[in-house]
Amino acid sequence: QVHLVESGGGLVQPGGSLRLSCAASGSIFSINAMGWYRHSRRKQRDLVATITNGGNTNYADSVKGRFTISRDNAKNTMYLQMNNLKPEDTAVYYCNAVAQVTALPGEYDYWGQGTQVTVSS
């Protein structure tokens, strides 16, 4: 299986920045799409941003212009640069990957354990 480990979360002041990382490991054959999702106490788990293997990106309207998703395919690592953070960005952020493993056919969804981002003064 694919193991996803997020890092980079923490407590920041409004207007501050954080950079989240998601490192994928395991018996990976290929990783197709990857994405960041977040789950606040008040909402369902929502899409933040996605990125395909080819680099096509998609962002939630609420983060456009502030967040940037990227990936390093050689390192099987995805990033989320978050700038101008707002209190409403406070959530647990989850890494997601659609991937193939060497032992199984087809693609499967994999999720990280989540990392807490808190934006507060």
Wavefront OBJ file of the C-alpha trace (Angstrom):
o trace
v 0.000 0.000 0.000
v 0.861 3.653 -0.162
v 1.636 5.460 3.051
v 1.128 9.186 3.181
v 2.662 11.322 5.877
v 1.822 14.985 6.233
v 3.995 17.530 7.936
v 4.204 21.270 8.319
v 1.058 22.061 10.218
v 1.011 24.278 13.230
v -0.220 27.491 14.759
v 0.136 30.716 12.817
v -1.223 34.212 13.045
v -3.671 35.565 10.491
v -1.785 36.678 7.435
v 0.974 34.204 8.069
v 2.162 31.326 5.951
v 2.662 27.615 6.245
v 3.984 24.999 3.889
v 2.533 21.539 4.170
v 4.285 18.492 2.825
v 2.985 15.050 2.027
v 5.480 12.284 1.496
v 4.337 9.074 -0.138
v 6.098 5.803 0.434
v 5.494 2.113 -0.020
v 5.352 -0.233 -2.959
v 4.362 2.494 -5.341
v 3.990 1.771 -8.990
v 2.612 5.153 -9.880
v 0.781 8.084 -8.369
v -1.832 9.763 -10.481
v -3.728 12.578 -8.829
v -2.899 13.989 -5.445
v -4.761 16.485 -3.382
v -5.243 18.299 -0.150
v -8.495 18.222 1.746
v -9.442 19.825 5.004
v -11.918 19.091 7.718
v -12.933 21.771 10.155
v -15.171 21.209 13.141
v -18.088 22.848 11.373
v -17.781 21.366 7.931
v -17.366 18.159 6.031
v -14.059 17.261 4.531
v -13.685 19.687 1.660
v -11.416 19.836 -1.307
v -8.623 22.354 -0.990
v -6.562 21.655 -4.070
v -5.674 18.826 -6.391
v -2.872 18.209 -8.802
v -2.519 15.573 -11.478
v 0.588 13.720 -12.457
v 0.895 16.094 -15.374
v 0.676 19.152 -13.161
v -2.880 20.278 -13.768
v -4.267 21.953 -10.671
v -7.639 22.701 -9.213
v -8.406 24.904 -6.222
v -11.327 25.594 -4.015
v -12.600 29.111 -4.531
v -11.862 29.983 -0.935
v -8.125 29.440 -1.352
v -7.508 30.659 -4.874
v -4.766 33.218 -4.979
v -3.521 32.258 -1.535
v -2.624 28.576 -1.725
v -0.386 26.832 -4.209
v -0.247 23.098 -4.682
v 2.784 21.440 -6.189
v 4.436 18.067 -6.381
v 7.813 16.547 -6.930
v 7.169 13.292 -8.716
v 10.731 12.105 -8.358
v 10.396 12.376 -4.593
v 6.754 11.274 -4.418
v 6.079 14.377 -2.410
v 3.327 16.948 -2.611
v 3.272 20.409 -1.103
v 0.754 23.027 -0.210
v 2.067 26.539 0.191
v -0.449 28.512 2.190
v -0.116 32.278 2.277
v -2.231 34.984 3.826
v -3.829 32.489 6.131
v -7.177 33.300 7.636
v -8.891 31.976 10.743
v -11.372 30.136 8.547
v -8.481 28.105 7.167
v -8.221 26.396 10.527
v -8.755 22.700 9.961
v -7.136 19.330 9.840
v -5.507 19.009 6.457
v -5.357 15.627 4.795
v -3.201 14.390 1.989
v -4.812 12.207 -0.642
v -3.319 10.197 -3.452
v -4.772 8.083 -6.201
v -2.121 5.508 -6.817
v -1.206 2.116 -8.126
v 0.866 -0.282 -6.086
v 3.100 -2.956 -7.475
v 1.181 -5.881 -6.011
v -2.335 -4.973 -7.093
v -4.048 -3.973 -10.291
v -6.030 -0.798 -10.556
v -5.902 2.488 -8.697
v -6.836 3.126 -5.100
v -7.354 6.107 -2.854
v -4.933 6.613 -0.009
v -5.106 9.084 2.824
v -2.693 10.508 5.310
v -3.404 10.908 8.985
v -3.912 14.642 8.777
v -2.058 17.609 10.152
v -3.580 20.392 12.202
v -3.461 23.937 10.927
v -4.627 26.592 13.335
v -4.821 30.233 12.354
v -5.344 32.469 15.338
v -4.022 35.631 16.880
l 1 2 3 4 5 6 7 8 9 10 11 12 13 14 15 16 17 18 19 20 21 22 23 24 25 26 27 28 29 30 31 32 33 34 35 36 37 38 39 40 41 42 43 44 45 46 47 48 49 50 51 52 53 54 55 56 57 58 59 60 61 62 63 64 65 66 67 68 69 70 71 72 73 74 75 76 77 78 79 80 81 82 83 84 85 86 87 88 89 90 91 92 93 94 95 96 97 98 99 100 101 102 103 104 105 106 107 108 109 110 111 112 113 114 115 116 117 118 119 120 121
